[in-house]
Amino acid sequence: MASPFLDEEPVAIDALIIRRAFQVGKKLRDRQDPLAYPESLLLQRYRFSRDGIIHICNLLAPHIECPTRRNRALTTTQTVCIALRFFASGRFLYTVGDAENLVKSSVSRSIRKVYLALKTFLSVYIVFPKHSPRVQGIKDAFLAIAGFPDVLGALDCAHFHIKAPSGPGAGAFLNRKGSHSLNVQMVCDASCVITNVETKWPGSIHDSNAFRKSELYQELDQGQHDGVLVGDGAYACTQFLMTPFLNPDPGPQTQYNAALAKTRAPIDITIGQLKERFQCLKMLRVAPDRAQDIVAACTVLHNIATMRKERAPDIVVQSDDNLEPLHTDLPHDAAGREHIVNQYFS
């Protein structure tokens, strides 16, 4: 094996060996304190700043802290950081354990504690707008993007790959591309805060069918919300979901499509940030029910990060090349779309 010092000047080799061996003046990190890393490394390892991690620890402490330190029980900070490292890296549990100097079973318990605790905050951090001041603020923010009126949120579904499940119903998770996944429905506002999420749909369900079966659809259909959603061409147009013209005429319809594409862009950005910030979502090697809980936990973390203005990951927004074809047999009501075209884009 070649010496790592072969490229060094001969006269400096002894000094280099001594410097590397003793690391004069270097401060060793306290292994009991995951926050002893520099800020840049915290962001790299955990996707949150030091203040952000402390905020999450304070939030989850009543749900995950051990009452005693018997048997060297992990601290709340250690437990949270183990889970954040898994969410951020998506590596195998033993890899995370090696990095944190813990056995695989401890890593698994910590991750499960944290994602179940985060799931309890879904109704706190993911709330569809209902109260007038917040509703108007969201509409104004969307209107400022491209002049598209009355928008409450941008809607889309995203596939999150899982390992092939076994048992009855496993085939439902096989998507149209031949891999197993969850099809997760999300709605966000103009600032990329998620306002609605449903993680229960298997990969085989079409986006438009998932929406029609969702609680949010029922609420909109019953007139519980004053406004519309914007979606892509995979959805059927209704009076409360605006979708593009598939073959627009030049002029108002083309202008409408352009404004709609810009207005719904935040959901593409949101999904991109979610998957890039939490690499575990690119392949969840767990059963579907646990995968659903992990996705839900990551959406809560995404909103915490967005609200606290944590550093957002760089993403490349995906095009609509992989758009699911529209089911032509779904109910279609374009009267609301025609009204918007005539009122705002003619």
C-alpha positions in Angstrom: 0.0 0.0 0.0 1.4 3.4 -1.0 2.2 5.8 1.7 -0.1 8.8 2.0 3.0 11.0 2.4 4.7 10.2 -0.9 3.8 13.5 -2.5 5.2 15.5 0.4 8.7 17.0 0.5 11.1 14.6 2.3 12.3 17.2 4.8 8.7 18.0 5.9 7.5 14.4 6.4 8.5 14.2 10.1 6.8 17.4 10.9 3.7 16.4 9.0 3.4 13.1 10.8 3.7 14.8 14.2 1.1 17.5 13.2 -1.4 14.9 12.0 -0.9 12.6 14.9 -1.3 15.2 17.6 -3.5 17.8 15.9 -2.0 20.6 17.9 -4.7 23.1 19.0 -7.6 21.1 17.6 -10.7 20.9 19.7 -12.3 17.5 19.9 -16.1 17.2 19.4 -18.1 16.0 22.4 -19.7 12.7 21.1 -22.6 13.2 23.6 -23.5 16.5 22.0 -24.5 16.3 18.3 -24.7 20.1 18.2 -21.0 20.4 18.8 -20.5 20.4 15.0 -19.9 23.7 13.2 -23.0 25.3 11.7 -22.1 24.3 8.1 -21.8 20.6 9.1 -25.1 20.7 11.0 -26.8 21.9 7.9 -25.1 19.2 5.8 -25.8 16.3 8.2 -29.2 17.3 9.6 -30.6 19.8 7.1 -31.3 22.2 10.0 -29.3 25.0 11.7 -28.4 24.7 15.4 -31.4 26.9 16.4 -33.7 24.8 14.1 -32.6 21.6 15.8 -33.1 23.1 19.2 -36.6 24.2 18.2 -37.4 20.6 17.1 -36.0 19.2 20.3 -38.1 21.5 22.4 -41.2 20.7 20.4 -40.7 16.9 20.6 -39.2 16.6 24.1 -42.5 15.8 25.9 -43.1 12.9 23.4 -39.7 11.3 23.2 -37.5 12.2 26.2 -36.5 9.4 28.6 -37.4 10.0 32.2 -34.0 8.8 33.4 -30.5 8.3 32.0 -30.4 4.7 33.2 -28.6 2.3 30.9 -27.1 5.3 29.1 -30.4 6.4 27.6 -30.1 8.8 24.7 -30.8 12.4 25.3 -33.6 14.2 23.4 -31.0 16.0 21.3 -29.3 12.7 20.4 -32.6 11.0 19.5 -33.7 13.9 17.3 -30.4 14.2 15.5 -30.3 10.4 14.8 -33.7 10.7 13.1 -32.8 13.9 11.3 -29.6 12.2 10.0 -31.6 9.3 8.6 -34.2 11.6 7.0 -31.5 13.7 5.5 -29.3 10.9 4.2 -31.7 8.0 3.6 -28.9 5.6 4.4 -29.3 2.1 5.8 -29.8 2.1 9.6 -26.5 0.4 10.3 -24.7 3.2 8.4 -26.4 5.8 10.5 -25.6 3.8 13.6 -21.9 3.6 12.6 -21.8 7.4 12.1 -23.4 8.1 15.4 -21.6 5.2 17.2 -24.8 3.4 18.1 -26.2 -0.1 17.4 -28.8 -0.5 14.7 -31.7 -1.3 17.2 -31.1 2.0 19.0 -31.1 3.9 15.7 -34.4 2.2 14.7 -36.1 3.0 17.9 -35.0 6.7 17.8 -36.2 7.2 14.2 -39.6 5.6 15.0 -40.0 7.7 18.2 -39.3 10.9 16.2 -41.5 10.3 13.1 -44.4 9.2 15.3 -44.0 12.3 17.4 -43.8 14.5 14.4 -46.9 12.9 13.0 -48.9 14.1 16.0 -48.2 17.7 14.8 -49.8 17.3 11.4 -52.9 19.2 12.4 -50.7 22.0 13.9 -48.3 22.6 11.0 -50.4 21.5 8.0 -53.6 23.4 8.0 -55.8 24.3 5.0 -56.8 28.0 5.1 -60.3 28.6 6.4 -60.2 31.9 8.3 -60.8 35.0 6.3 -57.5 37.0 7.0 -55.3 34.0 6.2 -57.4 33.1 3.1 -57.1 36.5 1.6 -53.4 36.7 2.3 -52.9 33.4 0.4 -55.1 34.5 -2.5 -53.1 37.8 -2.7 -49.8 36.0 -2.8 -50.9 33.7 -5.6 -52.4 36.6 -7.5 -49.1 38.4 -7.4 -47.4 35.6 -9.2 -49.2 35.8 -12.5 -52.5 37.5 -12.0 -54.5 34.3 -11.5 -57.4 35.0 -9.2 -59.0 33.4 -6.1 -56.4 30.7 -5.6 -56.3 28.8 -2.3 -53.5 26.4 -3.1 -51.5 24.5 -5.7 -52.3 20.8 -6.0 -50.3 17.8 -7.1 -49.4 14.2 -6.3 -45.9 12.8 -5.9 -44.7 9.2 -5.9 -42.4 8.1 -3.1 -40.8 4.7 -3.8 -41.0 1.9 -1.3 -39.7 -1.6 -1.1 -42.0 -4.2 -2.6 -44.6 -5.1 0.1 -45.9 -8.6 0.7 -49.3 -10.0 1.5 -52.9 -9.1 0.3 -53.1 -5.7 -1.4 -49.5 -5.5 -2.3 -50.3 -5.2 -6.0 -52.0 -1.9 -5.3 -48.7 -0.2 -4.7 -47.3 -1.1 -8.1 -47.4 2.1 -10.2 -47.7 2.5 -13.9 -43.9 2.5 -14.3 -43.6 -0.9 -12.7 -42.2 0.1 -9.4 -43.8 0.2 -5.9 -44.7 3.5 -4.4 -47.0 5.7 -2.4 -48.9 8.4 -4.3 -48.9 11.3 -1.9 -51.3 14.2 -2.5 -50.1 17.7 -1.5 -51.4 21.2 -1.6 -49.2 24.2 -0.8 -49.5 28.0 -0.7 -47.4 30.5 -2.6 -44.5 30.4 -0.1 -44.2 26.6 -0.5 -45.8 25.8 2.9 -47.8 22.6 2.7 -51.4 23.2 3.6 -52.8 19.7 2.9 -51.3 16.2 2.6 -52.7 12.7 2.3 -50.1 9.9 2.4 -52.5 6.9 2.3 -52.8 6.4 -1.5 -51.0 3.4 -3.1 -48.9 4.0 -6.2 -51.5 2.5 -8.6 -54.1 5.2 -8.0 -54.4 8.0 -10.5 -53.8 11.5 -9.3 -57.3 12.6 -10.2 -58.9 9.6 -8.5 -56.9 10.3 -5.4 -58.2 13.8 -5.3 -61.8 12.8 -5.8 -61.6 10.4 -2.9 -59.9 12.9 -0.6 -61.4 14.7 2.3 -60.3 18.0 0.8 -62.4 17.3 -2.4 -65.5 16.6 -0.3 -65.0 19.9 1.6 -64.6 21.9 -1.6 -67.5 20.1 -3.3 -69.7 21.0 -0.3 -68.7 24.7 -0.6 -66.8 24.8 2.7 -63.9 26.8 1.1 -64.1 30.1 -0.8 -61.7 29.8 -3.7 -60.1 27.4 -6.1 -57.1 25.1 -6.4 -54.8 25.0 -9.5 -53.6 21.7 -10.9 -51.9 20.2 -13.9 -53.4 18.3 -16.9 -53.6 15.1 -15.0 -56.7 16.4 -13.2 -60.3 16.9 -14.5 -61.3 20.5 -14.4 -64.1 21.4 -11.9 -65.6 24.5 -10.5 -63.1 24.5 -7.7 -60.0 23.0 -9.5 -58.6 25.0 -12.4 -56.5 22.9 -14.9 -54.9 23.9 -18.3 -56.5 23.7 -21.7 -54.9 20.6 -23.3 -55.1 22.2 -26.8 -55.4 26.0 -26.1 -56.5 28.4 -28.8 -54.1 31.4 -29.4 -54.9 34.4 -27.2 -56.9 34.2 -23.9 -56.6 30.4 -23.5 -52.9 30.4 -24.1 -52.5 33.4 -21.7 -54.6 31.5 -19.1 -52.4 28.4 -19.5 -49.2 30.4 -19.0 -50.6 32.1 -15.9 -51.8 28.8 -14.5 -48.4 27.2 -15.0 -46.6 30.0 -13.1 -49.2 30.0 -10.4 -49.0 26.2 -9.8 -45.1 26.3 -9.8 -44.9 26.4 -6.0 -46.1 22.9 -5.7 -43.4 21.6 -8.0 -40.8 23.5 -6.0 -42.3 22.2 -2.7 -42.1 18.6 -3.8 -38.6 19.1 -5.1 -37.4 20.7 -1.9 -39.1 17.9 0.2 -37.3 15.1 -1.7 -34.0 16.9 -1.9 -33.9 18.0 1.8 -34.9 14.5 3.0 -33.1 12.0 0.9 -34.8 9.1 2.7 -37.9 9.8 0.6 -36.2 8.7 -2.6 -36.4 5.1 -1.4 -38.2 4.0 1.8 -37.1 0.5 2.7 -40.0 -0.1 5.1 -43.6 -1.4 5.0 -46.2 1.0 3.4 -47.8 2.0 6.8 -44.4 3.1 8.1 -43.5 4.8 4.9 -46.7 6.8 5.2 -45.8 7.9 8.7 -42.2 8.9 7.6 -43.6 10.9 4.6 -46.0 12.7 7.0 -43.2 13.5 9.4 -41.0 14.9 6.6 -43.9 17.2 5.5 -44.1 18.6 9.0 -40.3 19.1 9.1 -40.5 20.8 5.7 -43.0 23.3 7.0 -41.0 23.9 10.1 -37.9 24.6 7.9 -39.9 26.8 5.5 -41.6 28.8 8.3 -38.2 29.3 10.1 -36.5 30.2 6.8 -33.9 27.4 7.1 -31.6 27.1 4.1 -33.6 25.6 1.2 -31.9 22.9 -1.0 -31.1 23.7 -4.6 -33.5 21.8 -6.9 -34.2 21.3 -10.5 -38.0 21.6 -11.1 -39.2 18.6 -13.0 -41.1 19.1 -16.2 -44.5 17.5 -17.0 -42.9 14.8 -19.2 -44.0 12.2 -16.7 -47.5 13.6 -16.4 -50.1 10.9 -15.8 -52.6 10.8 -18.7 -56.0 12.4 -17.9 -58.8 9.9 -17.3 -61.4 11.1 -19.9 -64.3 9.4 -18.1 -63.9 11.6 -15.0 -66.5 14.3 -14.4 -65.5 17.6 -16.1 -66.9 21.0 -15.4 -65.2 23.8 -17.3 -67.7 26.6 -16.6 -65.5 28.1 -13.8 -62.4 28.0 -16.1 -64.3 29.7 -18.9 -65.4 32.5 -16.5 -61.8 33.1 -15.4 -60.6 33.2 -19.0 -63.3 35.7 -20.0 -62.9 37.8 -16.9 -59.1 38.0 -16.5 -57.4 36.9 -19.7 -59.5 38.3 -22.6 
